Amino acid sequence: MVQIAVADPKRITTVMYFIGLDIGSSSVKVALVEQDTGKSVGVVLEPKEEMLMYAPEKGWAEQKPKDWWDCVCQGIKKIKKDHNVSKNEIVGIGISYQMHGLVIVDAKGAPLRKSIIWCDSRAVEIGNKAFWQIGEDYCQNHLLNSPANFTLSKLKWVQENEPETFAKIHKFMLPGDYIAFCLSGVINTTISGLSEAILWDFKDKKIASPVLDYFQIDGTLVPEVVETFAQQATVSKEGASESGLQEGTPILYRAGDQPNNALSLNVLHPGEVAATGGTSGVVYAVTNSLMVEEYERVNNFAHVNYGGNGEQSIGKLLCINGAGIQYRWLMNNLSVASYEEMNQLAANAEVGSDGVCLIPFGNGAERMLLNQDVGTRLVNLNLNRHSKAHLCRAALEGIAFSFVYGIEIMKRDGIETKFIRAGNDNLFRSEIFANTIATLIGKEIEIYNTTGAIGAARACILKDGGFSKFESYMKNDHVMTFMPFKDKEPYKTAYHNWKKELELIISK
């Protein structure tokens, strides 16, 4: 008799998943990763075109919070369908979001106005005035920042300019807090979130009540504070109905996009640096020091692992407005078909672009230049010698030099860089760009194939402190490492010439 083995249905293992949401100002990304392996199953983008942004006055930038939520729901349903995943196979939600935005809701949770988002500059003067009246000492030693144009200054703008709306506020939130609320019906935030609103006292380790008092903001408007890695809330019946997730699914993680990008790259310890070279550039370095000599140029926020196991992890964030947007402008206005063609052209020019210097700050005021708006400058161009190859190389070098200039500022603020990590979806894909930075700072640049949405999904495993497992998720993500070149002199000469041109401009 032939015996046929029959599989025990009880032993069939069902793959479980985490879902990651990355709430940007141009789109929402939704990622699905396997719980056990951290393997990325897929990422979807909503909407297909950029989300609407409203600018009723110069310097303003607003979005409808409901647009984010609609994109989240569409993205979740699409990724489930694309990969044939049922709602009961998703066991955790992680959220990353655009930092510094303001969402205000009434007692029923309905937004009272459009969100004033990160790039809106209407509250600059409110923040500058607050810095001097609250006091430089308190801002520097307790807040580690000037209130500047961050969330609480934007809330004060609403109080001063839309008093009837302000009177109806039940809670104010950051964009990620609002998405968590839509999912769960629960309003809360994190210490990291409060720090990006400039409402966390790092010295006394509590909500900064002197800031609330100065702005005349009632403390009851501040959401409840929960841990960054924890069961922050669970999906409600209404949230489940709209999103396609299962009621009771836990929200296990939340962080702003730059701290989350650093987490995605496993940048968690002092001296580790995450960088982004997108439309704008970001250098985000981790430290455990509260020293903030350069707080007018560099912002300081509670990193995702702040407070865990007694950690005092601070993320120092330096933003470079004129980065990828400069290279994109050049592509759009040069007779070239793609970035790849530009990179090939640039490779035909020598280091230093035969003296051509491009100062790439044409995207508005630069905080690292003390809010000067110096624009884009192209100097030393010889019409008989230079071609578009020199322009392409000068652009890549100029943007790279601006990163090096920023890293020098951060060094004065106590950062000693061990290495830089970056994603594989921006300027760091260019060998000229990455090699220039690596050679000038004398450190490796590691490139990983991950995104903020994937990182937010993987972060769900950290609810119970599973950092070793989180690190294992990244083993297959490594793409390449750019090593510093031994012959640094051509790069040092080119950077010296570029910096000389920049300093002539900013000293005027």
Residue pairs with C-beta under 8 A, 6 or more apart in sequence:
14 89
15 34
15 35
15 36
15 89
16 34
16 35
16 36
16 89
16 90
16 91
17 32
17 33
17 34
17 35
17 41
17 85
17 89
17 90
17 91
17 457
18 32
18 33
18 35
18 90
18 91
18 92
18 93
18 94
18 252
18 457
18 458
18 460
18 461
19 30
19 31
19 32
19 33
19 76
19 79
19 90
19 92
19 93
19 94
19 245
19 457
20 29
20 30
20 31
20 32
20 33
20 93
20 94
20 95
20 96
20 452
20 453
20 454
20 455
20 456
20 457
20 458
20 459
20 460
21 28
21 29
21 30
21 72
21 75
21 93
21 94
21 95
21 96
21 179
21 453
21 456
22 28
22 29
22 30
22 31
22 96
22 97
22 257
22 260
22 451
22 452
22 453
22 456
23 68
23 72
23 95
23 96
23 97
23 98
23 175
23 176
23 179
24 98
24 257
25 51
25 53
25 61
25 63
25 98
25 117
25 118
25 119
26 50
26 51
27 45
27 46
27 47
27 50
27 51
27 71
28 45
28 46
28 51
28 68
28 71
28 72
28 75
29 43
29 44
29 45
29 75
29 451
29 452
29 453
30 43
30 44
30 46
30 72
30 75
30 76
30 78
30 79
30 453
31 40
31 42
31 43
31 79
31 451
31 453
31 454
31 456
31 457
32 40
32 41
32 42
32 43
32 79
32 83
32 85
32 90
32 457
33 39
33 40
33 41
33 454
33 457
33 458
33 473
34 41
35 91
35 92
35 460
35 461
37 473
38 458
38 461
38 469
38 470
38 472
38 473
38 474
39 473
39 476
40 450
40 454
41 83
41 85
42 79
42 82
42 83
43 79
43 451
43 453
43 454
44 75
44 78
44 79
44 82
45 75
46 71
46 72
46 74
46 75
46 78
47 71
47 74
51 63
51 67
51 68
51 71
52 63
52 64
52 67
53 61
53 62
53 63
53 117
54 60
54 61
54 62
54 63
54 64
54 114
55 61
55 62
56 62
57 122
59 120
59 121
59 122
60 116
60 120
60 121
60 122
61 116
61 117
61 118
61 119
61 120
62 113
62 114
62 115
62 116
62 117
62 120
63 101
63 114
63 115
63 117
64 111
64 114
64 115
65 103
65 111
65 114
65 115
65 175
65 178
66 111
68 175
68 178
68 179
69 178
69 179
69 182
69 242
72 179
72 182
72 243
73 242
73 243
73 244
76 243
76 244
76 245
77 243
77 244
79 85
80 86
80 87
80 90
80 244
87 240
87 244
87 245
87 246
87 249
88 246
90 245
90 246
90 249
91 249
91 250
91 460
92 249
92 250
92 251
92 252
92 253
92 457
92 460
92 463
93 183
93 235
93 245
93 249
93 250
93 251
93 252
93 253
93 460
94 251
94 252
94 253
94 254
94 455
94 456
94 457
94 458
94 459
94 460
95 176
95 179
95 180
95 251
95 253
95 254
95 255
95 456
96 176
96 254
96 255
96 256
96 257
96 260
96 261
96 452
96 453
96 455
96 456
97 174
97 175
97 176
97 179
97 254
97 255
97 256
97 257
98 117
98 118
98 175
98 256
98 257
99 118
99 174
99 196
99 256
99 257
99 258
100 117
100 118
100 149
100 150
100 151
100 154
100 174
100 196
100 197
100 256
101 115
101 116
101 117
101 118
101 151
101 174
101 175
102 115
102 116
102 117
102 151
102 154
102 155
102 158
102 172
102 173
102 174
103 111
103 115
103 172
103 173
103 174
103 175
103 177
103 178
104 111
104 112
104 113
104 155
104 158
104 165
104 166
104 169
104 171
104 172
104 173
105 111
105 112
105 169
105 170
105 171
105 172
105 173
105 178
105 181
105 187
106 112
106 168
106 169
106 170
107 170
109 170
109 181
109 185
109 187
111 178
112 165
112 168
112 169
113 158
113 162
113 165
115 175
115 178
116 122
116 123
116 154
116 157
116 158
117 175
120 149
120 154
121 149
122 149
122 154
122 157
123 149
123 153
123 154
123 156
123 157
124 148
124 149
124 153
126 147
126 153
126 156
126 157
126 160
127 146
127 147
127 148
127 149
127 150
127 153
127 198
128 146
128 148
130 146
130 147
130 153
130 156
130 211
130 214
130 215
131 139
131 146
131 147
131 148
133 214
134 147
134 210
134 211
134 214
138 210
139 145
139 146
139 147
139 295
140 292
140 295
141 203
141 290
141 292
142 201
142 202
142 203
142 204
142 208
142 210
143 198
143 200
143 201
143 202
143 208
143 211
144 202
144 290
144 292
144 295
144 300
144 314
145 198
145 292
145 295
145 299
145 300
146 198
146 295
146 296
147 153
147 198
147 211
148 198
148 299
150 196
150 197
150 198
151 172
151 174
151 196
151 197
151 198
151 199
152 197
152 198
152 199
152 211
152 215
152 217
153 198
153 215
155 172
155 215
155 217
155 221
156 215
156 217
158 165
158 166
158 169
159 166
159 215
159 216
159 217
169 221
170 221
171 187
171 221
171 222
171 223
172 221
172 222
172 223
173 181
173 187
173 189
173 223
174 189
174 193
174 196
174 197
174 256
176 193
176 254
176 255
176 256
177 187
177 188
177 189
177 193
177 223
177 254
180 186
180 188
180 232
180 233
180 251
180 254
181 187
182 239
182 242
182 243
183 233
183 235
183 236
183 239
183 243
183 245
183 251
184 232
184 233
184 234
184 235
184 236
184 239
184 251
185 233
185 236
185 238
185 239
186 232
186 233
186 236
187 223
187 224
188 223
188 224
188 225
188 226
188 232
188 233
189 222
189 223
189 224
189 225
189 226
190 225
190 226
190 227
190 228
190 254
190 255
191 200
191 225
191 228
191 302
191 306
191 307
192 228
192 255
192 256
192 259
192 301
192 302
192 303
192 304
192 306
193 254
193 255
193 256
194 200
194 207
194 222
194 225
194 302
195 202
195 300
195 301
195 302
195 306
196 256
196 301
198 208
198 211
199 207
199 208
199 211
199 212
199 222
200 206
200 207
200 208
200 302
201 207
201 208
201 209
202 290
202 300
202 302
202 314
203 290
207 219
207 222
207 225
209 219
212 218
212 219
212 222
226 232
226 233
227 307
228 253
228 254
228 255
228 304
228 305
228 306
228 308
229 252
229 253
229 304
229 308
229 459
229 462
229 463
229 465
230 252
230 463
231 250
231 251
231 252
231 463
232 250
232 251
232 252
232 253
232 254
233 250
233 251
234 247
234 248
234 249
234 250
234 251
235 243
235 245
235 246
235 247
235 248
235 249
235 250
235 251
236 247
237 247
239 245
239 247
240 246
240 247
240 249
250 463
252 459
252 460
252 462
252 463
253 456
253 459
253 460
253 462
253 463
255 263
255 304
255 456
255 459
256 301
257 452
258 274
258 276
258 282
258 284
258 301
258 315
258 317
259 284
259 301
259 303
259 304
259 315
260 304
260 452
260 455
260 456
260 459
261 274
261 276
261 282
261 284
261 423
261 452
261 455
262 268
262 272
262 274
262 284
262 286
262 303
262 304
262 315
263 304
263 455
263 459
264 423
264 448
264 450
264 451
264 452
264 454
264 455
264 456
264 458
265 274
265 421
265 422
265 423
265 448
265 450
265 455
265 474
266 421
266 470
266 471
266 474
267 273
267 274
267 284
267 286
267 421
268 286
268 303
268 304
268 305
268 313
268 467
269 286
269 313
270 286
270 287
270 288
270 289
270 313
271 285
271 286
271 287
271 415
271 416
271 417
271 418
272 285
272 286
272 418
272 419
272 421
273 283
273 284
273 285
273 286
273 407
273 415
273 417
273 418
273 419
273 420
273 421
274 282
274 283
274 284
274 285
274 420
274 421
274 422
275 281
275 282
275 283
275 284
275 403
275 420
275 421
275 422
275 428
275 445
276 282
276 284
276 422
276 423
276 426
277 323
277 324
277 399
277 403
277 422
277 426
277 427
277 428
277 433
278 323
278 324
278 426
278 427
279 323
279 324
279 325
279 328
279 363
280 319
280 320
280 321
280 322
280 323
280 324
280 325
280 363
281 319
281 320
281 323
281 324
281 399
281 402
281 403
281 406
281 427
282 317
282 318
282 319
282 320
283 317
283 318
283 320
283 403
283 406
283 407
283 410
284 315
284 316
284 317
284 318
285 315
285 316
285 410
285 415
285 417
286 303
286 313
286 314
286 315
286 316
287 313
287 314
287 316
287 414
287 415
288 311
288 312
288 313
288 314
289 314
289 414
290 312
290 314
291 413
291 414
292 298
292 300
292 413
293 412
293 413
293 414
294 409
294 410
294 412
294 413
296 367
296 370
297 318
297 367
297 368
297 369
297 370
297 409
298 316
298 317
298 318
298 368
298 409
298 410
298 413
299 316
299 317
299 318
299 319
299 367
300 314
300 315
300 316
300 317
301 314
301 315
301 317
302 313
302 314
302 315
303 313
303 314
303 315
304 313
304 459
305 311
305 313
306 312
306 313
306 314
308 465
316 410
316 413
316 415
318 367
318 368
318 406
318 407
318 409
318 410
319 367
319 368
320 366
320 368
320 399
320 402
320 403
320 406
321 361
321 363
321 364
321 365
321 366
321 367
322 360
322 361
322 362
322 363
322 366
322 376
322 399
322 402
323 360
323 363
323 399
323 402
323 403
323 427
324 399
324 426
324 427
325 362
325 363
326 358
326 360
326 362
326 363
326 376
326 395
326 398
326 399
327 339
327 342
327 395
327 396
327 399
327 427
329 362
329 376
330 342
330 391
330 392
330 395
331 338
331 339
331 342
334 342
334 388
334 391
334 392
335 388
336 342
336 345
336 388
336 392
339 430
342 392
342 395
343 392
343 396
343 430
343 431
343 432
345 388
345 389
345 392
345 393
346 389
346 392
346 393
346 395
346 396
346 430
346 432
347 393
347 431
347 432
348 389
349 389
349 390
349 392
349 393
349 394
350 393
350 490
351 397
351 490
351 491
351 494
352 397
352 490
352 493
352 494
352 497
353 386
353 390
353 391
353 393
353 394
353 397
353 494
354 382
354 385
354 386
354 390
355 380
355 382
355 497
356 378
356 379
356 380
356 381
356 386
356 390
356 391
356 393
356 394
357 377
357 378
357 379
357 380
357 394
357 398
357 497
357 498
357 501
358 376
358 377
358 378
358 379
358 391
358 394
358 395
358 397
358 398
359 374
359 375
359 376
359 377
359 378
359 379
359 398
359 498
359 501
359 502
359 505
360 376
360 395
360 398
360 399
360 402
361 369
361 373
361 374
361 375
361 376
361 402
362 375
362 376
364 373
365 371
365 372
365 373
366 372
366 373
366 374
368 405
368 406
368 409
369 506
372 506
374 502
374 505
374 506
377 501
377 505
378 391
378 394
379 501
381 390
393 432
396 427
396 430
396 432
396 433
396 436
397 432
397 436
397 494
397 498
398 498
399 427
399 433
400 432
400 433
400 434
400 436
400 437
400 440
401 436
401 440
401 494
401 495
401 498
401 499
403 437
404 436
404 437
404 440
404 441
404 495
405 499
405 502
407 415
407 417
407 437
407 441
410 417
411 417
417 441
417 443
418 443
419 443
419 444
419 445
419 446
420 437
420 438
420 441
420 443
420 444
420 445
420 446
421 445
421 446
421 447
421 448
422 428
422 434
422 445
422 446
422 447
422 448
423 447
423 448
423 449
423 450
423 451
424 447
424 448
424 449
424 450
424 479
425 451
427 433
428 434
428 445
428 447
429 447
431 482
434 445
434 447
434 482
435 482
435 485
436 491
437 445
438 444
438 445
438 482
438 483
438 484
438 485
439 484
439 485
439 488
439 491
440 488
440 491
440 492
440 495
441 484
442 484
442 488
443 484
444 481
444 482
444 483
444 484
445 481
445 482
446 478
446 480
446 481
447 478
447 479
447 480
447 481
447 482
448 474
448 477
448 478
448 479
449 477
449 478
449 479
450 474
450 477
458 470
458 473
459 470
461 469
461 470
461 473
462 470
485 491
